[in-house]
Amino acid sequence: MSAAITKVTVLGTGVLGSQIAYQSAFKGCTVTAYDINDDVLATARKRFATLSETYAREVPDAKDGANEAALTRLTLTSDLAAAVSDADLVIEAIPEVADLKRQTFQKVGELAPAKTIIATNSSTLLPSELKDSTGRADRFLALHFANRVWQLNTAEIMGTPDTDPAVYSRVVEFAKAIGMVPIELHKEKAGYVLNSLLVPFLHAAAQLAAGGYADPADVDTTWRIGTGAPLGPFQIYDIIGLNTPYNIMAHGDAESQQLAAWLKTNYIDKGKLGVESGEGFYKYT
């Protein structure tokens, strides 16, 4: 049996990247969180501190020093070479821009040791669109997490025809080891399982609000009452953070780009980015 994955590097310390890093550290991995400069890393340190507080409130196992120990297993750096120098697994969680991801993977492929597996957390791009940039297509796949990883703990795993089955299996075992429920896709599908369902749903909600048909709060109320769901689409937007949906829409068709412009003008440009900023479609304390 192949050795367990214990040394993890996460590229990107945004909302989801910081969660992936913290969850991995909380479950005992040695984790390096990389981002582009020290100013961004200063924000990341605040995110990790907030996550520690959240785990203390919401995660039953976060006691007897387990939560504090997670922080001791986390290292932050803006030096990419140092970040990947001994990684068993590199998980990319940078903005949803294909060329940026390819450039990053090319650098990682050149800097990381031969043992390193590379995974993308891309929400919409197929791993086959990115694999060649890594220089190690047999050790590359997609590993997709949902926001609030400690609670909504799916890990969707999707390889390409070139992914080594042994590598795929190691990543499945890693997902289990950090408390995730692995969802194994048998072949590539844009959006995996979760976003194949979620993205059209959120898109339809944005059409209703941007088109002036109904206010976001009324759209949410309709969905919650009509389906019994705990959250409406605009509450979900706020949890995800508005930047990620914006990036997806901005690279879509003409209608999607119009929705992206609506989201940017009315919310993002006003600092309304979702739960993390204290306001999105709703206000948060």
Long-range contacts (C-beta under 8 A, 24 or more apart in sequence): 2-166, 2-169, 2-170, 3-88, 4-170, 4-173, 4-174, 4-177, 5-29, 5-88, 5-89, 5-117, 5-170, 5-171, 5-173, 5-174, 5-177, 6-30, 6-88, 7-86, 7-87, 7-88, 7-89, 8-32, 8-87, 8-88, 8-89, 8-90, 8-91, 9-33, 9-34, 9-83, 9-84, 9-87, 9-89, 9-90, 9-91, 10-34, 10-90, 10-91, 10-93, 11-35, 11-80, 11-83, 11-90, 11-91, 11-92, 11-93, 11-94, 11-104, 11-108, 12-92, 12-93, 12-94, 12-95, 13-40, 13-41, 13-43, 13-44, 13-47, 13-76, 14-93, 14-94, 14-95, 14-241, 14-243, 15-47, 15-147, 15-240, 15-241, 15-276, 16-93, 16-121, 16-145, 16-147, 16-149, 16-244, 17-91, 17-93, 17-94, 17-121, 18-44, 18-47, 18-48, 18-51, 19-51, 19-145, 19-147, 19-148, 19-149, 19-150, 20-91, 20-93, 20-121, 20-145, 20-149, 21-48, 21-74, 22-48, 22-51, 22-52, 22-55, 22-70, 22-74, 23-149, 23-150, 23-178, 23-179, 24-178, 25-70, 25-71, 25-73, 25-74, 26-55, 26-59, 26-62, 26-66, 26-67, 26-70, 26-150, 26-178, 27-177, 27-178, 27-179, 28-73, 28-177, 29-73, 29-178, 30-73, 31-73, 31-74, 31-75, 32-74, 32-75, 32-76, 32-77, 32-82, 32-83, 32-84, 32-87, 33-74, 33-75, 33-76, 33-77, 34-76, 34-77, 34-78, 34-79, 34-80, 34-83, 34-84, 35-76, 35-78, 36-78, 37-78, 38-78, 40-78, 41-76, 41-77, 41-78, 44-76, 45-76, 48-74, 54-150, 55-150, 58-150, 58-151, 59-150, 80-107, 80-108, 80-111, 81-111, 84-108, 84-111, 84-112, 84-116, 85-111, 85-112, 85-113, 86-113, 87-112, 87-113, 87-116, 88-115, 88-116, 88-117, 89-116, 89-117, 89-118, 89-119, 89-171, 89-174, 90-116, 90-117, 90-118, 90-119, 91-119, 91-120, 91-121, 91-143, 92-118, 92-119, 92-120, 92-121, 92-122, 93-121, 95-243, 95-247, 96-122, 96-123, 96-124, 96-125, 96-244, 96-247, 96-248, 96-251, 97-247, 97-251, 98-125, 98-129, 98-130, 98-251, 101-125, 101-130, 101-133, 102-130, 102-133, 103-133, 105-130, 105-133, 105-134, 105-140, 106-133, 106-134, 106-135, 108-134, 109-133, 109-134, 109-135, 109-136, 110-135, 117-141, 117-167, 117-170, 117-171, 119-143, 119-171, 121-145, 123-191, 123-195, 123-199, 123-244, 123-248, 124-190, 124-191, 124-195, 124-199, 124-248, 125-190, 126-160, 126-188, 126-190, 127-158, 127-159, 127-160, 127-163, 127-188, 128-160, 128-161, 128-162, 128-188, 131-160, 131-162, 137-162, 137-163, 138-162, 138-163, 138-164, 138-167, 139-163, 139-164, 139-167, 141-167, 141-168, 141-171, 142-192, 143-171, 143-175, 144-192, 144-194, 144-195, 145-180, 146-194, 147-239, 147-240, 147-241, 148-239, 149-180, 150-179, 153-179, 153-180, 153-181, 154-180, 154-181, 154-183, 154-194, 155-180, 155-181, 155-182, 155-183, 156-183, 156-185, 156-192, 156-193, 156-194, 157-182, 157-183, 157-184, 157-185, 158-185, 158-188, 158-189, 158-192, 159-188, 160-188, 198-236, 199-248, 201-233, 202-233, 202-236, 202-237, 202-245, 203-249, 203-256, 203-259, 204-233, 205-232, 205-233, 205-234, 205-237, 206-233, 206-245, 206-249, 206-259, 206-262, 206-263, 207-255, 207-259, 209-234, 210-258, 210-259, 210-262, 210-263, 216-281, 217-281, 217-282, 234-280, 234-281, 234-282, 235-281, 235-282, 237-274, 237-280, 237-281, 238-274, 238-275, 238-280, 238-281, 238-282, 238-284, 239-274, 239-275, 240-274, 241-273, 241-274, 241-275, 241-276, 241-280, 242-267, 242-268, 242-272, 242-273, 242-274, 242-280, 243-268, 243-273
